[in-house]
Amino acid sequence: MIHVVGGGIAGLAAAYRLQQRGYEATVLEASDDLGGLAATYSTAGDDIERFYHHLSKSEETIVEVAEELGLGDRVEWLVGKNAYYVDGVVHPLDTLPQIAAYPHLGLYDTFRLGLLTLEIDVRGGRPRFDTYDDLTDFEDVPIKDFLLSHTTRGVYENFFEPLLDAKFGDRKDDVSAAWLLGRIKFRGERDLRRGEILGYFEGGFAVLIDALVDAVGRENVVTGARATDLDVREGGVESITVDTESGTEVHPTDGVVVATMPNVLESLTGYTCDIDFQGAVCAVVTMDEPLTETYWLNVAHDAPFGALIEHTNFVPPERYGGDHLCYVASYVQDPSEAVWKMDDAALRETWLGHIAELFPDFDPADAREFRVARNPRAAPVYERGYLEMVVPYDLHEAVGEGVYYAGMASRAQYPERSLNGGIVAGFECADRIAEN
């Protein structure tokens, strides 16, 4: 029996793959909800994720798994419109004419930014198409230095810097250019006549989580089961201790996959991970009318959030009983920040008040629901030297035989975290167990 700690997508993927390889697997989830960051709220129609999610065309493994599970026809590729709110104006940035018309970049700035997104290096006057192939070449390069060298100061100051402030706050100078290039590659599928092409499941990501649970066997997925200790001896892992409502249980095991954040790995094994994580506060606002026509609106404004993601400008509102659903999102670098310390009522008043400043026609009373999700470790800070800190899939040298790691600090979640990366990490651990 292999025990998988964590009922998010990585843990469910690990159990699914293990069973495909002929192993018995049990998933242990400490909370009452499965799916991790893909857990959902109910709506007047389909469920919606508590934290925004979509697929990029580069996420191939998750699509392959959906097809294996009979969900291939539930993966929809839709247009996700992007825009930038600057100086009181929403600037669409989807088509070539819209990008060319963006007033906060000069013509040469726009030219250099466009070439970067196409991964063409024109430094020295000769175009090169392989400069950005190996992201590790930029692992120790600060983003600002990279952008000033590979684009222009205008591109950095008027386009990227506000986005980096919103994403990483006072940690922005620590982040490597490898992350930025990885994000460009990750989000690189674009129809220049319509916008970015993104994927979503008809019915939401809950249909994928449910299908994985069904494939693993609901009897093999236990919620309210918190792993508290591993007994690892010279011969390898021998047992796992689990706290449940019924009390403390000790189960013999042939192997353990820890598919959680690295702090749980440390509490179970003593293995320390030096990767820093940032928290996230994310609200889903239910309204009768949309704010804009845009899906993803980056906000370069003195607001306590960095983006407004209008989900029902991406997925039709009819899927949600005609309601319009908008995510308001902010990353948190330190728990002392005001946005992290606010209770839901204060957050609602503050955030909706700022939305009304951005869009004077919006009345905070128009928000019929304001549901808040918080996670203290929503994403890694992809600082320089990150690859030296990732946790190996197989921890036999550092911890003992039979202990594996598939959480967000794994190699599959570099240079950008994703649900696809969670599935890849789960598969990598399961395959190593089979090979060993």
Secondary structure as UniProt FT lines:
FT   STRAND          2..5
FT   HELIX           9..20
FT   TURN            21..22
FT   STRAND          25..29
FT   HELIX           36..38
FT   STRAND          40..41
FT   STRAND          48..49
FT   TURN            57..58
FT   HELIX           60..68
FT   TURN            69..70
FT   HELIX           72..74
FT   STRAND          75..80
FT   STRAND          82..86
FT   TURN            87..88
FT   STRAND          89..92
FT   HELIX           96..101
FT   TURN            103..104
FT   HELIX           107..117
FT   TURN            118..119
FT   HELIX           123..125
FT   TURN            131..132
FT   HELIX           135..138
FT   TURN            139..140
FT   HELIX           143..150
FT   HELIX           153..155
FT   HELIX           156..160
FT   HELIX           161..168
FT   HELIX           169..174
FT   STRAND          175..176
FT   HELIX           177..186
FT   STRAND          190..191
FT   TURN            192..194
FT   STRAND          195..201
FT   TURN            202..203
FT   HELIX           206..216
FT   HELIX           218..220
FT   STRAND          221..223
FT   STRAND          226..233
FT   TURN            234..235
FT   STRAND          236..244
FT   TURN            245..246
FT   STRAND          247..252
FT   STRAND          255..258
FT   HELIX           262..269
FT   STRAND          277..287
FT   STRAND          296..300
FT   STRAND          307..310
FT   HELIX           311..313
FT   HELIX           317..320
FT   TURN            321..322
FT   STRAND          324..332
FT   TURN            335..336
FT   HELIX           338..341
FT   HELIX           344..358
FT   TURN            360..361
FT   HELIX           364..366
FT   STRAND          369..380
FT   TURN            384..385
FT   HELIX           386..389
FT   TURN            396..399
FT   TURN            401..402
FT   STRAND          403..405
FT   TURN            408..409
FT   HELIX           411..413
FT   HELIX           419..435
//
